[in-house]
């Protein structure tokens, strides 16, 4: 299979690219590196069947050529992270909605299958937990920038389903629930890598809000397995699926667990939402998926529990830190050597 991954240098995209290459597929990536990183795909360079382009999904002539050469598009390119969404709402809306429109328009010309990455954020302030794909979606007012991301991803879903109904584009929509794993950055507000980095550095672990809000976290390997199963199943076309893990934990308990696993002495500090983000910031008290639909269709079950997820992330972060220290020592030694010559 020939695949195109938009946003392929991002956290999920890079893991997906690696899995596709392992099963013998050709993989092309387009990413503007606005939130992705070339480091995520460094280990894929030179592998047979892999190529990448550093550019935007808004570059329509380029994307037309890349879609023409593929069988399936995994559309993962999007503005991500609460901090980025709060600080750049215009970019969030334009990137998410505009990019998806370009992908669907070009895919329609060639009848390419498109897997659209959506998010649990679309459930908004709904109290009907666990969230089902056919449940009502409840967003806050337009005056709160926090809801711009959720709204833009809802528009992506509406647009994808409209292209499916009107132009017979085979689309599959997946709503991710807090995907975590090695190589994820905390730069844009992702809570687990941020907590891990703070704990390992001995810095205060900063919990936004009062910490009673709960989340369920999904291992990136489980998400990739779900994507591969759905893209191959004809029954997934034209449907929306939650991809997540039902294991729930409060953010305060998550901070405590990470502190214990890292043997850290870091204090846990709570920061009001108004200080962390913006005045009047609203958050979901719970975010837990109902995965009955994807289970029934493809037999999906998450294999990795939260404890193992955290151990994998902490181990990866420790190895990265060790490599960084080794590189710094080598640089100092080389500098010292040059001074004594």
KENUPA-676288 format. One record per residue (C-alpha): residue in three letters; x, y, z. Coordinates in nm, 2 decimals. Layout:
<recs>
> aa	u	v	w
> Ala	X	Y	Z
...
</recs>
This chain:
<recs>
> aa	u	v	w
> Unk	0.00	0.00	0.00
> Unk	0.12	0.35	-0.08
> Unk	0.04	0.59	0.20
> Unk	0.07	0.96	0.26
> Unk	0.08	1.10	0.62
> Unk	0.02	1.47	0.66
> Unk	0.18	1.58	0.98
> Unk	0.40	1.28	0.96
> Unk	0.68	1.42	1.16
> Unk	0.45	1.47	1.45
> Unk	0.43	1.24	1.75
> Unk	0.16	1.00	1.63
> Unk	0.25	1.04	1.26
> Unk	0.61	0.92	1.31
> Unk	0.50	0.61	1.50
> Unk	0.24	0.54	1.23
> Unk	0.50	0.58	0.96
> Unk	0.74	0.33	1.13
> Unk	0.46	0.07	1.16
> Unk	0.36	0.11	0.80
> Unk	0.72	0.07	0.68
> Unk	0.75	-0.25	0.90
> Unk	0.46	-0.41	0.72
> Unk	0.61	-0.33	0.38
> Unk	0.41	-0.02	0.28
> Unk	0.55	0.28	0.10
> Unk	0.53	0.59	0.31
> Unk	0.54	0.96	0.21
> Unk	0.53	1.23	0.47
> Unk	0.45	1.60	0.44
> Unk	0.51	1.82	0.75
> Unk	0.59	2.19	0.79
> Unk	0.76	2.12	1.13
> Unk	0.55	2.39	1.30
> Unk	0.48	2.14	1.59
> Unk	0.64	1.82	1.45
> Unk	1.01	1.76	1.46
> Unk	1.26	1.61	1.22
> Unk	1.40	1.42	1.51
> Unk	1.09	1.21	1.51
> Unk	1.16	1.07	1.17
> Unk	1.55	1.07	1.18
> Unk	1.56	0.70	1.23
> Unk	1.34	0.64	0.92
> Unk	1.56	0.83	0.67
> Unk	1.72	0.60	0.42
> Unk	1.47	0.31	0.47
> Unk	1.33	0.16	0.15
> Unk	0.99	0.31	0.05
> Unk	1.02	0.62	0.28
> Unk	1.04	0.98	0.17
> Unk	0.95	1.31	0.33
> Unk	0.88	1.67	0.22
> Unk	0.91	1.97	0.45
> Unk	0.61	2.18	0.35
> Unk	0.26	2.27	0.44
> Unk	-0.06	2.09	0.36
> Unk	-0.18	2.43	0.23
> Unk	0.06	2.39	-0.06
> Unk	-0.21	2.26	-0.30
> Unk	0.01	2.18	-0.61
> Unk	0.25	1.98	-0.39
> Unk	-0.03	1.79	-0.21
> Unk	-0.20	1.71	-0.54
> Unk	0.11	1.54	-0.66
> Unk	0.16	1.35	-0.34
> Unk	-0.21	1.23	-0.32
> Unk	-0.19	1.13	-0.69
> Unk	0.09	0.89	-0.59
> Unk	-0.07	0.73	-0.29
> Unk	-0.36	0.49	-0.21
> Unk	-0.45	0.62	0.14
> Unk	-0.41	0.95	0.32
> Unk	-0.37	0.96	0.69
> Unk	-0.45	1.33	0.76
> Unk	-0.29	1.41	1.10
> Unk	-0.17	1.76	1.03
> Unk	-0.33	2.00	1.27
> Unk	-0.26	2.27	1.53
> Unk	-0.22	2.08	1.86
> Unk	-0.18	2.15	2.23
> Unk	-0.39	2.37	2.46
> Unk	-0.12	2.63	2.49
> Unk	-0.08	2.68	2.11
> Unk	-0.46	2.69	2.07
> Unk	-0.50	2.96	2.34
> Unk	-0.21	3.17	2.20
> Unk	-0.29	3.13	1.83
> Unk	-0.66	3.07	1.77
> Unk	-0.65	3.21	1.42
> Unk	-0.38	2.97	1.32
> Unk	-0.56	2.68	1.49
> Unk	-0.88	2.74	1.28
> Unk	-0.71	2.81	0.95
> Unk	-0.47	2.51	0.98
> Unk	-0.73	2.26	1.09
> Unk	-1.02	2.35	0.87
> Unk	-0.82	2.48	0.57
> Unk	-0.58	2.19	0.56
> Unk	-0.86	1.93	0.58
> Unk	-1.05	2.10	0.30
> Unk	-0.75	2.09	0.07
> Unk	-0.69	1.72	0.15
> Unk	-1.05	1.62	0.09
> Unk	-1.08	1.82	-0.23
> Unk	-0.78	1.66	-0.38
> Unk	-0.87	1.31	-0.25
> Unk	-1.21	1.34	-0.41
> Unk	-1.05	1.39	-0.75
> Unk	-0.87	1.06	-0.72
> Unk	-1.12	0.87	-0.50
> Unk	-0.85	0.82	-0.24
> Unk	-0.94	0.69	0.11
> Unk	-0.88	0.95	0.38
> Unk	-0.84	0.88	0.76
> Unk	-0.92	1.20	0.94
> Unk	-0.77	1.25	1.29
> Unk	-1.01	1.41	1.52
> Unk	-1.01	1.45	1.90
> Unk	-1.20	1.38	2.22
> Unk	-1.21	1.76	2.25
> Unk	-1.52	1.76	2.03
> Unk	-1.73	1.62	2.32
> Unk	-1.67	1.96	2.49
> Unk	-1.85	2.00	2.82
> Unk	-2.07	1.70	2.78
> Unk	-2.14	1.52	3.11
> Unk	-2.26	1.20	2.94
> Unk	-1.95	0.99	3.03
> Unk	-1.82	0.76	2.89
> Unk	-1.84	0.95	2.55
> Unk	-2.01	0.77	2.27
> Unk	-1.97	0.86	1.90
> Unk	-2.34	0.93	1.86
> Unk	-2.37	1.15	2.17
> Unk	-2.45	1.52	2.16
> Unk	-2.15	1.75	2.15
> Unk	-2.16	2.05	2.40
> Unk	-1.92	2.34	2.34
> Unk	-1.86	2.66	2.54
> Unk	-1.92	3.01	2.40
> Unk	-1.73	3.15	2.11
> Unk	-1.57	3.41	2.33
> Unk	-1.36	3.14	2.49
> Unk	-1.06	3.07	2.26
> Unk	-1.03	2.73	2.44
> Unk	-1.31	2.59	2.23
> Unk	-1.17	2.70	1.89
> Unk	-0.98	2.37	1.85
> Unk	-1.28	2.16	1.93
> Unk	-1.50	2.35	1.69
> Unk	-1.24	2.33	1.41
> Unk	-1.22	1.96	1.45
> Unk	-1.60	1.93	1.45
> Unk	-1.60	2.12	1.12
> Unk	-1.33	1.87	0.99
> Unk	-1.57	1.59	1.07
> Unk	-1.87	1.75	0.91
> Unk	-1.67	1.83	0.60
> Unk	-1.53	1.47	0.58
> Unk	-1.88	1.32	0.61
> Unk	-2.02	1.57	0.36
> Unk	-1.75	1.46	0.11
> Unk	-1.84	1.10	0.17
> Unk	-2.21	1.16	0.12
> Unk	-2.19	1.39	-0.17
> Unk	-1.88	1.29	-0.36
> Unk	-1.84	0.93	-0.24
> Unk	-1.49	0.99	-0.09
> Unk	-1.41	0.69	0.14
> Unk	-1.34	0.86	0.48
> Unk	-1.28	0.72	0.82
> Unk	-1.28	0.95	1.13
> Unk	-1.10	0.87	1.45
> Unk	-1.13	1.06	1.77
> Unk	-0.81	1.03	1.98
> Unk	-0.82	1.03	2.36
> Unk	-0.50	1.17	2.51
> Unk	-0.24	0.97	2.31
> Unk	0.09	0.94	2.49
> Unk	0.42	0.75	2.44
> Unk	0.80	0.79	2.38
> Unk	0.91	1.09	2.18
> Unk	0.62	1.31	2.27
> Unk	0.70	1.67	2.36
> Unk	0.55	1.87	2.65
> Unk	0.62	2.20	2.46
> Unk	0.26	2.26	2.37
> Unk	0.10	2.17	2.70
> Unk	0.09	1.78	2.68
> Unk	0.06	1.69	3.04
> Unk	0.25	1.36	3.07
> Unk	0.58	1.46	2.91
> Unk	0.56	1.79	3.09
> Unk	0.52	1.61	3.43
> Unk	0.80	1.36	3.35
> Unk	1.04	1.64	3.25
> Unk	0.97	1.84	3.57
> Unk	1.00	1.53	3.79
> Unk	1.33	1.42	3.64
> Unk	1.47	1.77	3.67
> Unk	1.36	1.81	4.03
> Unk	1.14	2.10	3.94
> Unk	0.79	2.16	4.08
> Unk	0.53	1.94	3.90
> Unk	0.27	2.20	3.80
> Unk	-0.09	2.08	3.80
> Unk	-0.33	2.32	3.63
> Unk	-0.66	2.36	3.80
> Unk	-0.73	2.18	4.13
> Unk	-0.62	1.84	3.99
> Unk	-0.95	1.66	4.04
> Unk	-1.02	1.66	3.66
> Unk	-0.97	1.31	3.52
> Unk	-0.84	1.17	3.19
> Unk	-0.78	0.84	3.03
> Unk	-0.46	0.80	2.84
> Unk	-0.39	0.58	2.53
> Unk	-0.06	0.44	2.43
> Unk	0.06	0.55	2.09
> Unk	0.12	0.18	1.99
> Unk	-0.24	0.10	2.06
> Unk	-0.35	0.40	1.85
> Unk	-0.14	0.29	1.56
> Unk	-0.29	-0.06	1.58
> Unk	-0.64	0.09	1.57
> Unk	-0.55	0.30	1.27
> Unk	-0.41	0.01	1.07
> Unk	-0.71	-0.20	1.15
> Unk	-0.97	0.06	1.06
> Unk	-0.80	0.16	0.73
> Unk	-0.82	-0.20	0.61
> Unk	-1.18	-0.26	0.71
> Unk	-1.45	-0.16	0.45
> Unk	-1.71	-0.12	0.74
> Unk	-1.52	0.17	0.88
> Unk	-1.58	0.40	0.58
> Unk	-1.82	0.68	0.65
> Unk	-1.80	0.62	1.03
> Unk	-1.66	0.79	1.34
> Unk	-1.47	0.59	1.60
> Unk	-1.33	0.67	1.95
> Unk	-0.98	0.54	1.99
> Unk	-0.88	0.53	2.35
> Unk	-0.84	0.35	2.68
> Unk	-1.10	0.34	2.96
> Unk	-0.84	0.35	3.24
> Unk	-0.92	0.68	3.42
> Unk	-0.70	0.88	3.66
> Unk	-0.72	1.23	3.81
> Unk	-0.44	1.47	3.71
> Unk	-0.33	1.51	4.07
> Unk	-0.30	1.13	4.10
> Unk	-0.11	1.12	3.77
> Unk	0.14	1.37	3.91
> Unk	0.19	1.17	4.22
> Unk	0.23	0.85	4.02
> Unk	0.50	1.01	3.80
> Unk	0.68	1.15	4.10
> Unk	0.69	0.80	4.25
> Unk	0.80	0.63	3.94
> Unk	1.09	0.88	3.89
> Unk	1.19	0.87	4.25
> Unk	1.16	1.25	4.24
> Unk	1.15	1.49	4.53
> Unk	0.96	1.74	4.32
> Unk	0.68	1.92	4.50
> Unk	0.34	1.91	4.33
> Unk	0.20	2.27	4.28
> Unk	-0.14	2.36	4.16
> Unk	-0.18	2.66	3.93
> Unk	-0.52	2.82	3.86
> Unk	-0.64	2.79	3.51
> Unk	-0.65	3.17	3.48
> Unk	-0.28	3.19	3.54
> Unk	-0.19	2.88	3.33
> Unk	-0.39	2.98	3.02
> Unk	-0.63	3.27	3.01
> Unk	-0.90	3.44	3.22
> Unk	-1.22	3.23	3.23
> Unk	-1.05	2.91	3.09
> Unk	-1.29	2.61	3.10
> Unk	-1.19	2.25	3.12
> Unk	-1.36	1.91	3.11
> Unk	-1.41	1.75	3.45
> Unk	-1.38	1.40	3.29
> Unk	-1.28	1.26	2.95
> Unk	-1.33	0.89	2.90
> Unk	-1.42	0.70	2.58
> Unk	-1.67	0.43	2.51
> Unk	-1.48	0.20	2.27
> Unk	-1.76	-0.04	2.21
> Unk	-1.80	0.06	1.84
> Unk	-1.44	0.01	1.74
> Unk	-1.42	-0.31	1.95
> Unk	-1.73	-0.45	1.77
> Unk	-1.59	-0.37	1.42
> Unk	-1.22	-0.46	1.44
> Unk	-1.18	-0.62	1.78
> Unk	-0.97	-0.33	1.92
> Unk	-0.86	-0.36	2.28
> Unk	-0.59	-0.14	2.43
> Unk	-0.30	-0.36	2.53
> Unk	-0.09	-0.12	2.73
> Unk	-0.20	0.00	3.08
> Unk	-0.11	0.34	3.23
> Unk	0.17	0.21	3.45
> Unk	0.35	0.06	3.15
> Unk	0.29	0.37	2.94
> Unk	0.45	0.59	3.21
> Unk	0.75	0.35	3.25
> Unk	0.81	0.36	2.88
> Unk	0.79	0.74	2.86
> Unk	1.02	0.79	3.17
> Unk	1.27	0.54	3.04
> Unk	1.28	0.72	2.70
> Unk	1.32	1.06	2.87
> Unk	1.60	0.93	3.09
> Unk	1.79	0.79	2.79
> Unk	1.75	1.12	2.60
> Unk	1.88	1.30	2.90
> Unk	2.18	1.07	2.92
> Unk	2.25	1.11	2.55
> Unk	2.23	1.49	2.60
> Unk	2.48	1.48	2.89
> Unk	2.71	1.26	2.68
> Unk	2.70	1.50	2.39
> Unk	2.77	1.79	2.62
> Unk	3.07	1.61	2.77
> Unk	3.21	1.53	2.43
> Unk	3.17	1.89	2.32
> Unk	3.35	2.02	2.63
> Unk	3.63	1.76	2.58
> Unk	3.67	1.87	2.21
> Unk	3.67	2.23	2.31
> Unk	3.93	2.17	2.57
> Unk	4.14	1.97	2.33
> Unk	4.14	2.24	2.07
> Unk	4.25	2.49	2.33
> Unk	4.55	2.29	2.43
> Unk	4.68	2.22	2.07
</recs>
